[in-house]
Amino acid sequence: MSSIPATAAPAARIRPKAGRDDRLTLLFVALIGFYLIVSLALPLAFMLLKSTDVRSFDYAAFDVEVNTGDGFRALGSLAGAAGALELEDEVAQARRAPSITAAQLFKDGQFEGVPVEAVRVRFSGDARAGSLDLLGKPVAAGEWAEAGSKDLRRLVLRAGTITSVANYVNYFRTPALTRSIVNSLVVSLATTLITVALAFGFAYSLHRTCMRGKAVFRTIAMIPILVPSLLAGISLVYMFGNQGLLKALIGDGSIYGAPGIIAGCVFFTFPHAFLIISTALLISDARLFEAARVLRASPMRTFMTVTLPGARYGLISAGFVVFTLTITEFGVPKVIGGDFNVLAVDIYKQVVGQQNFAMGAVVSVILLIPAVFAFAIDRMVTARQVAQLSAKAVPYQPKRNPGLDRTAFIYCCVVAGLLLAVLGVSQYAALIQFWPYNHTLTLRHYSFEGVDGGGWTSYFNSIRLAVYTALIGTAIVFVGAYLVEKGRGYRGARSGLQLLAMMPMAVPGMVLGLSYIFFFNDPNNPLHFLYWTMAILVICTITHFYTVSHLTAMTALKAMDREFESVAASLKQPMTRMFTRVTMPVCMPTAIDVGAYYFVNALTTVSAVVFLYSPNTTLAAVAALNMDDAGQIQPAAAMCMLIFYTNLLARGGHALLSRSLWRTQAWRYR
């Protein structure tokens, strides 16, 4: 009888020893992850908590005694005496007045019809529940504060805060506020439909016809990226406002409100939609069009069955991008919105106009919902996208069609003319003496003397912000993207970093800026020293535009074979040397693109920094907004045009630098 061999014990799992590169990877992942948590996740969490902070009197924490001539008589806590004293409920009382004096508790200085000679109050709660003051000085918890009949007004009971959804309830009970949700959705949907249609026609004309001047039209289409969004609102006022150049074209209509917001948003979202749709139209297989021609399909049928399906993912993505940009836009509706309220402007009004930070946080959370929803749907649609161009595909080359080419050229001339008109009117307004009465040319509006916003100081602050953001942001983005794409080990940590890197895309600028107030302005925060400094503006701007920069860097890194890292490891070269000697030189053109992207957006951004600047760190785009608020529209137009020329110069420098760098990339053409 053969013996049955015993089952061998499972071998112990061997864990590879972490090397220097592994420790460096974990260290830098932790550092950049910490940066994104501090600059994004924690501020948003603080803002969410603050949106549930409700001012309230904790009546149970205030014990009251009253003397009507026969000694002090205990009334118990205010919670028990609220009915006799005719007090409102805790939240309503605090909303009407955040403090109560003893004189208000005992109306006309009487209690039950008898004059009050003295009152004693004791507060037994904590700082969050409220406080007690006597003669302008705080009274410690647990101690009695006594005031005579002449000092009743100087005995003050102050409200505290509770965690409640009362702010949200109050928001949805206020028709003027809830109307902003509908207004924002209507404007965003209308802008999306118009912009995507216009951008598709423009991109189709450039990529599917043989018309002339394609390079010129492509350049003109990018102009809105180089200017603050509020420039569109200023130009529309000068064109169609009450004293506008073209007011006769709209008759008794008004550009203020929804029409102006839609027109302005179409202007500044056009290049974003155009770029996405252009990319979709570039990827097409000529064999599909040849098959349609052989089958004698009409041009319209070919368009509906080949062109549109091939570009559908680009159209969907462009639609969500335009929708998100519009619903979160602040500059255009602030300038030309009039009484037509939208969510982004409501945040500004609640925080700056009414100093109601809690309600501003509520509106921010509501604005965050459609932005996150649109971003999530866009990511889902993008994930389902399949390859449109196979290895056997034939690149599409448009054929001459005189009628179509002529029509496309006219269409592009009209669209480009409208874009240039918006820019030209703003420049014209900045160069004349006094609109609309004195059209003599002058440069005095560029002196910025006697205007709100800081003038040239704001402009140079913006240059500093743009340079710091471009340099620091590019470094952080490329290190983070390299760790996610090329790092080895710690897959969970790298996946978490990728998730954090994608979050900023879904966060509107106004929401991010307000969350920074709650987080960095907290005296208990060790990072409180950053508040009201240039550093916080740099951090906010880098974080606000992080996702696009990260994805751009990831695209460049994906193009590099992982064999580079394997060869470096076999040669025992450290990761840092591989990154500095190989990866960055190869990706330098993309790094320059990321830096230019940060520079341009740092100069034009308004919404993310409008809450964060100090008197010493005023910025050009925010200065233009403040000038417009003060009725100094021509200097505001001058500041916007100054930003445009600066960005135009920066783009020119970027083009020259990129061209010189591409000469060092000869290996790409072998």
Secondary structure, 3 states (H helix, E strand, C coil): CCCCCCCCCCCCCCCCCCCHHHHHHHHHHHHHHHHHHHHHHHHHHHHHHHCCEEEECCHHHEEEEEECCCCEEEEEEHHHHCCCCCCCCHHHHHHHCCEEEHHHHCHHHEECCEECCEEEEEECCCCCCEEEEECCEECCCCCEEEEEHHHHHHEEEEEEEEECCHHHHHHHCCHHHHHHHHHHHHHHHHHHHHHHHHHHHHHHHHHCCCCCCHHHHHHHHCHHHHCCCHHHHHHHHHHHCCCCCCHHHHCCCCCCCHHHHHHHHHHHHHHHHHHHHHHHHHCCEHHHHHHHHHCCCCHHHHHHHHHHHHHHHHHHHHHHHHHHHHHCCCHHHHHHCCCCCCHHHHHHHHHHHCCCHHHHHHHHHHHHHHHHHHHHHHHHHHHCCCCCCCCCCCECCCCCCHHHHHHHHHHHHHHHHHHHHHHHHHHHHHHEEECCCEEEECCHHHHCCCCCCCCHHHHHHHHHHHHHHHHHHHHHHHHHHHHHHHCCCCHHHHHHHHHHHHHHHHCCHHHHHHHHHHHHCCCCCCCHHHCCCHHHHHHHHHHHCHHHHHHHHHHHHHCCCCHHHHHHHHCCCCHHHHHHHHHHHHHHHHHHHHHHHHHHHHHHCCCCCCCCCCCCCCCHHHHHHHHHHCCCHHHHHHHHHHHHHHHHHHHHHHHHHHHHHHCCCHHHHC
